[in-house]
Amino acid sequence: MMDPEVQERITVRRAKLDDLEEQLVKQLAEGRAEREDLAAAERVLARMGGQVAAERAATAPAVAQVGGKGVLLIPHRAPEMAETALPPEYQRILASVRAAGGPVMVRQVDEALGLDTGVWGKLEPLRGKLTKLADRGWLHKRPDGWFTVRP
């Protein structure tokens, strides 16, 4: 037979260990939940970073080195300049705006080029390219956001 005092000490210690185990299980669950939240936040930030990089690349002036000098890949339009001075992608954009025969929105150009119109983030780089063409004199951007070919 066990001494009642020893039995009571064992019971008290077992209760303390049960409480400690319950606290540790709770802390572990909270830690796992926080880790999952951090992983989700990292995925969102990575996706947003990719979209921001694509938007910046689409709106930043493209510069190439020719003979040690920086030149714009999308040049300012001059009367004697042909569309062939533009990179092929920009020529396709210009051709699709011209083929529309009137003012077009970004989504219409996107559809004409066969791109994914369902994702807003995919339209923004194209909007940047259209705006760049307008800024350089190849297109006209109306105040309502529609684009037309300059005569």
C-alpha positions as CSV (number, residue, x, y, z in Angstrom):
1,M,0.0,0.0,0.0
2,M,1.2,3.5,-0.9
3,D,1.6,6.2,1.6
4,P,-1.3,8.7,1.3
5,E,1.0,11.7,1.2
6,V,3.0,10.3,-1.7
7,Q,-0.2,9.4,-3.5
8,E,-1.4,13.0,-3.1
9,R,1.9,14.4,-4.4
10,I,1.7,12.1,-7.4
11,T,-1.9,13.3,-8.1
12,V,-0.9,17.0,-7.7
13,R,2.1,16.6,-10.0
14,R,0.0,14.6,-12.6
15,A,-2.6,17.5,-12.6
16,K,0.2,20.1,-13.1
17,L,1.7,18.1,-16.0
18,D,-1.8,17.7,-17.6
19,D,-2.2,21.5,-17.4
20,L,1.2,22.0,-18.9
21,E,0.4,19.6,-21.7
22,E,-2.8,21.5,-22.4
23,Q,-1.0,24.8,-22.6
24,L,1.7,23.4,-24.9
25,V,-0.9,21.9,-27.2
26,K,-2.6,25.2,-27.4
27,Q,0.7,27.1,-28.0
28,L,1.6,24.6,-30.7
29,A,-1.8,25.0,-32.5
30,E,-1.4,28.8,-32.3
31,G,2.2,28.6,-33.7
32,R,1.0,26.4,-36.6
33,A,-1.9,28.8,-37.4
34,E,0.5,31.7,-37.4
35,R,3.0,29.8,-39.6
36,E,0.1,29.2,-42.1
37,D,-0.9,32.9,-42.0
38,L,2.8,33.9,-42.7
39,A,3.0,31.4,-45.7
40,A,-0.3,32.9,-47.1
41,A,1.1,36.4,-46.6
42,E,4.3,35.4,-48.4
43,R,2.3,34.0,-51.4
44,V,0.3,37.2,-51.6
45,L,3.3,39.4,-51.5
46,A,5.1,37.4,-54.1
47,R,2.1,37.6,-56.4
48,M,1.8,41.3,-55.8
49,G,5.5,41.8,-56.3
50,G,5.3,40.1,-59.7
51,Q,2.4,42.2,-60.8
52,V,4.1,45.4,-59.6
53,A,7.3,44.4,-61.5
54,A,5.3,43.7,-64.6
55,E,3.6,47.0,-64.4
56,R,6.9,48.8,-63.9
57,A,8.4,47.0,-66.8
58,A,5.5,47.9,-69.0
59,T,5.5,51.6,-68.1
60,A,9.3,52.2,-67.8
61,P,10.9,53.5,-70.9
62,A,12.7,50.7,-72.6
63,V,16.3,51.7,-73.2
64,A,18.9,49.8,-75.1
65,Q,22.6,50.4,-75.6
66,V,23.6,51.3,-79.1
67,G,27.2,52.4,-79.7
68,G,27.6,53.1,-76.0
69,K,24.5,55.4,-75.9
70,G,21.1,54.7,-74.4
71,V,18.3,54.8,-76.9
72,L,14.6,54.4,-76.4
73,L,13.1,51.2,-77.8
74,I,9.8,53.0,-78.2
75,P,10.9,56.2,-80.0
76,H,8.9,59.4,-80.2
77,R,7.0,59.5,-83.4
78,A,8.3,61.7,-86.2
79,P,6.6,62.4,-89.5
80,E,9.1,60.3,-91.5
81,M,9.2,57.5,-89.0
82,A,7.7,54.1,-90.0
83,E,5.9,51.8,-87.5
84,T,8.7,49.3,-88.1
85,A,10.8,51.4,-85.8
86,L,8.7,49.9,-83.0
87,P,9.4,46.5,-81.4
88,P,7.1,43.8,-82.9
89,E,4.8,43.6,-79.8
90,Y,4.1,47.3,-80.1
91,Q,3.5,47.0,-83.8
92,R,0.9,44.4,-83.1
93,I,-0.8,46.7,-80.5
94,L,-0.8,49.6,-83.0
95,A,-2.2,47.3,-85.7
96,S,-5.0,46.1,-83.5
97,V,-6.0,49.7,-82.6
98,R,-5.9,50.6,-86.2
99,A,-8.0,47.6,-87.2
100,A,-10.7,48.6,-84.7
101,G,-11.5,51.6,-86.9
102,G,-12.4,53.8,-84.0
103,P,-11.7,54.4,-80.3
104,V,-10.9,51.3,-78.3
105,M,-10.6,50.4,-74.6
106,V,-7.7,48.3,-73.3
107,R,-9.9,45.2,-72.9
108,Q,-10.8,45.4,-76.6
109,V,-7.1,45.5,-77.6
110,D,-6.4,42.7,-75.2
111,E,-9.1,40.6,-76.8
112,A,-7.9,41.4,-80.3
113,L,-4.4,40.3,-79.4
114,G,-5.8,37.1,-77.9
115,L,-4.6,37.7,-74.4
116,D,-6.4,36.8,-71.1
117,T,-9.1,39.4,-70.5
118,G,-10.4,37.8,-67.3
119,V,-7.5,38.9,-65.1
120,W,-7.3,42.6,-64.2
121,G,-3.6,42.3,-63.5
122,K,-3.0,41.2,-67.1
123,L,-4.7,44.3,-68.5
124,E,-2.5,46.8,-66.6
125,P,0.8,46.0,-68.5
126,L,-1.1,46.4,-71.8
127,R,-2.6,49.7,-70.5
128,G,1.0,50.8,-69.8
129,K,2.1,49.9,-73.3
130,L,-0.9,51.8,-74.9
131,T,-0.2,54.8,-72.7
132,K,3.5,54.6,-73.7
133,L,2.5,54.6,-77.3
134,A,0.3,57.6,-76.7
135,D,3.0,59.5,-74.7
136,R,5.4,58.9,-77.7
137,G,2.9,60.2,-80.2
138,W,1.9,56.9,-81.9
139,L,-1.6,56.8,-80.4
140,H,-4.0,59.4,-78.9
141,K,-5.4,58.7,-75.5
142,R,-8.7,60.4,-75.0
143,P,-9.8,61.8,-71.5
144,D,-12.3,59.0,-71.2
145,G,-9.5,56.4,-71.5
146,W,-10.2,55.3,-75.0
147,F,-7.3,55.0,-77.5
148,T,-7.2,56.0,-81.2
149,V,-4.6,56.0,-83.9
150,R,-3.0,59.3,-84.7
151,P,-3.4,60.4,-88.3
